[in-house]
Amino acid sequence: MLTDRINTLSESITIAITTLAQELKAEGKDILSFSAGEPDFGTPQVIKDAAIEAINNNFTRYTAVDGIPDLKAAVANKLKRDNNLEYAPNQIIVNNGAKHSLFNLFSATIQNGDEVIIPAPYWVTYPELVKYCGGTVVEIQTHDYSAFKITPEQLQNAITPKTKMLVLTTPSNPTGSVYSKEELVALGKVLEGTEIIVASDEMYEKLIYDGTFTSAAAVSEDMFKRTVTINGLSKSVAMTGWRFGYMAAYDSELIKATKKLQSQSTSNINSITQKAAIVGLDGQADDDIEMMRKAFKERRDEAVELFNKVDGLSVLKPDGAFYLFVNIQEISNDSLNFAKDLLAKKEVAVVPGVAFGSEGYFRFSFATDIESIRTGIKRIEEYIKEMNS
Ligand SMILES: Cc1ncc(COP(=O)(O)O)c(C=O)c1O
C-alpha cells in the first residue's frame, strides 16, 4: 500500500525517546528529560499580544502563499540588520517552520542521483528528507577534537560531479558548534567554480554565548549567490508551536518554485502566526531574547563544568544553541543502549549520538531549569559509577 518513497523515512529517535520519557512520567516515574529540542520559556508577551490583536481584528483568512508583505518586509529588514544580507521580497518565502522550509527546498532541488553533503553529527531531519527526495547522503564525520566542524580538505574530498548541495548548520544541533567567518570563507573557496547549493540552517543564530555569528551567505559574493539561508523563530523566541520559518535565496526562480509547491500543498502559513512573527523579527522582543540567551549561557557554563568532573565523560563547551554533545567513548560505544539503560535505571532521558550519525556520544539539552540539570547530571554520574562497580 505504501510508496517506496515513504518507506525511506525512519522514525525520529529523538521523538521516540521523548515519547518514552513522557509515558514513564505519566506512569508516575520521576523522569528528568533532557531530550527536547525546544526552549522551556513561554513566548514573549509582545508576540502573544500581536496574535490576540490579529484574532480580534479578524485577521483569520487566507493570505498570500509566500507570506503577507509586512512579514516579508520584516524578514528582509532582519536579514539586513542582523546578517548584512540584502534580499528583495521575491527572494524570500515564509513557511510552516524551518523544517518546512527545508522540505520545500529539498523537494525543489534534489532528485534521483543527486548527492547531498551533510556534516555529522547532523540534525536528524536532513538525511531523511534527502532520501525522501531520491538523493544520496554523503556524510562528513566530525569529532569533538576538531570542534565538530568540517575542514576545507574534508569538503574537497567529499565533492563529486554528482554533488548538488552542502548542508551547513551554524550554530549546530546537536553540538552547538559555530563556524567563524574565516572558516566559512575557507569552505566557500572550495565551492567556487561549482554549481553546489549551500543550505545554511541558522535556526540557533540568536543563541550565541562566545564569539560572533556569521551567516554563510554573507562571506562572499560567490557564497551569497549559492546559499539558501534558512531561519525561523522557534528557538530564538520560543515559538516552536506557532510554526514559522523562512528561506531566502539569491535565485528568485528557486523561491518561485517552492512557492508553487507550497500553493499546492499547505498554502499560506497560519495568518495569526504571521502577525505575531513580525513582532518576533522587528526588535520588539529583543529584551526577551537576551533574557533567554543569558539564562541558557549560565546553564551551559554550569552543566559543562559538572559533566567534565564526571569520570569517563567529557564535553566541549559549545559556542551556541542549547545542547551539549557529551563524549561517552570511555564507557560505551553503543549510545542507544546507554540512553535506554540510563532512562530505565536512573529515569534520565538523553538522546543517543547514533541518532545524529555519531556513535559514542549523547545529546543533553540544557533548555530546562538548573535544578533539574544538576540532579540529572548527578544521576548520570551515579549510573556510570554503578556500571563500573
Ligand atoms: C537545526 C534545526 N533546524 C531546523 C529546525 C526546525 O525548526 P522549526 O520548528 O522552525 O521547524 C530545528 C528544530 O529542532 C533544528 O534543530
PDBQT file of the ligand as one rigid body, heavy atoms in Angstrom, charges set to zero:
ROOT
HETATM    1  C1  LIG A 401      18.946  22.769  13.210  1.00  0.00    +0.000 C 
HETATM    2  C2  LIG A 401      17.459  22.873  13.166  1.00  0.00    +0.000 A 
HETATM    3  N1  LIG A 401      16.878  23.334  12.057  1.00  0.00    +0.000 NA
HETATM    4  C3  LIG A 401      15.548  23.440  11.950  1.00  0.00    +0.000 A 
HETATM    5  C4  LIG A 401      14.727  23.063  12.991  1.00  0.00    +0.000 A 
HETATM    6  C5  LIG A 401      13.226  23.161  12.797  1.00  0.00    +0.000 C 
HETATM    7  O1  LIG A 401      12.672  24.250  13.387  1.00  0.00    +0.000 OA
HETATM    8  P1  LIG A 401      11.141  24.643  13.164  1.00  0.00    +0.000 P 
HETATM    9  O2  LIG A 401      10.477  24.495  14.479  1.00  0.00    +0.000 OA
HETATM   10  O3  LIG A 401      11.183  26.084  12.709  1.00  0.00    +0.000 OA
HETATM   11  O4  LIG A 401      10.572  23.757  12.121  1.00  0.00    +0.000 OA
HETATM   12  C6  LIG A 401      15.274  22.541  14.158  1.00  0.00    +0.000 A 
HETATM   13  C7  LIG A 401      14.407  22.055  15.257  1.00  0.00    +0.000 C 
HETATM   14  O5  LIG A 401      14.766  21.241  16.068  1.00  0.00    +0.000 OA
HETATM   15  C8  LIG A 401      16.678  22.444  14.251  1.00  0.00    +0.000 A 
HETATM   16  O6  LIG A 401      17.271  21.958  15.355  1.00  0.00    +0.000 OA
ENDROOT
TORSDOF 0
